[in-house]
C-alpha cells in the first residue's frame, strides 16, 4: 500500500504523475482520495495492480483550483490516508 501510494503520488514523468489514469484524473481536478487493498480481485486487477484499487474524488468546488495547481505547479492534492502512506514509504525507503 505504501509503495502504491508513492507510485501514484511521488513517481513523476516531467513533473506529472507517472500513472496515466492518475494523470487524467488529476488534470481534471480530482483528489487522490483512497487506496483500497484487494479492491479489484478480478484476474486483470490482480495482474495489473496486485488487486489494489484507487479512488479519485471530485469536490466540485475544488476541481478548478486542483486542476490549476496540478497543471501549473505539479502539486497533487491527496487525502490524509494517501499522504500518511507516502510518509510511511519515505521513512522506510532506501530510495
C-alpha positions in Angstrom: 0.0 0.0 0.0 2.9 2.4 0.8 4.6 1.6 -2.4 1.4 2.1 -4.4 0.8 5.5 -2.7 4.4 6.5 -3.6 4.0 5.4 -7.1 0.8 7.4 -7.6 1.9 10.5 -5.6 5.7 10.6 -5.9 6.8 9.0 -9.1 6.8 11.6 -11.9 7.4 12.0 -15.6 8.3 15.5 -16.4 6.8 16.6 -13.1 3.4 14.9 -13.7 2.0 11.6 -12.3 3.7 8.7 -14.0 0.5 6.7 -14.0 -1.7 7.7 -16.9 -5.0 7.1 -15.1 -3.8 9.2 -12.2 -2.6 11.9 -14.6 -6.0 12.0 -16.3 -8.0 12.4 -13.0 -5.5 14.9 -11.5 -5.6 17.1 -14.6 -9.4 17.2 -14.3 -9.2 18.4 -10.7 -9.7 15.2 -8.7 -8.1 14.5 -5.4 -6.1 11.2 -4.9 -8.6 10.0 -2.3 -8.1 6.4 -1.2 -6.1 3.2 -1.9 -8.1 0.1 -1.4 -6.3 -3.2 -0.6 -7.9 -6.0 -2.7 -10.4 -3.6 -4.2 -10.1 -5.4 -7.6 -9.8 -9.1 -7.2 -10.5 -9.9 -10.9 -7.7 -11.7 -12.7 -6.9 -8.5 -14.6 -6.9 -6.5 -11.3 -4.6 -8.9 -9.6 -2.2 -8.9 -12.7 -2.3 -5.2 -13.3 -2.2 -3.8 -9.7 -1.9 -6.7 -7.2 -5.6 -6.2 -6.5 -5.3 -2.6 -5.3 -7.8 -0.1 -6.5 -7.6 3.7 -6.2 -10.4 6.2 -5.7 -10.2 9.7 -7.0 -12.7 12.1 -5.6 -14.1 15.2 -7.3 -15.1 18.0 -5.0 -16.8 20.3 -7.5 -15.9 23.5 -5.7 -12.2 22.4 -5.7 -11.8 21.0 -9.2 -10.7 24.2 -10.9 -8.1 25.1 -8.3 -6.9 21.4 -8.0 -6.5 21.3 -11.8 -4.7 24.6 -12.0 -2.3 23.6 -9.2 -1.5 20.3 -10.8 -1.0 21.8 -14.3 0.8 24.9 -13.0 2.9 23.7 -10.1 2.5 20.0 -10.5 1.1 19.7 -6.9 -1.0 16.6 -6.3 -4.0 17.1 -4.0 -4.2 13.9 -1.8 -6.2 12.8 1.2 -4.7 12.2 4.7 -4.8 8.4 4.1 -2.7 8.7 1.0 -0.3 11.3 2.5 0.2 9.0 5.5 1.1 6.1 3.3 3.5 8.3 1.3 5.1 9.4 4.6 5.5 5.9 5.8 7.1 4.9 2.5 9.6 7.7 2.7 10.6 6.8 6.3 11.2 3.2 5.4 12.5 3.5 1.8 16.1 3.2 0.8 15.4 5.2 -2.4 
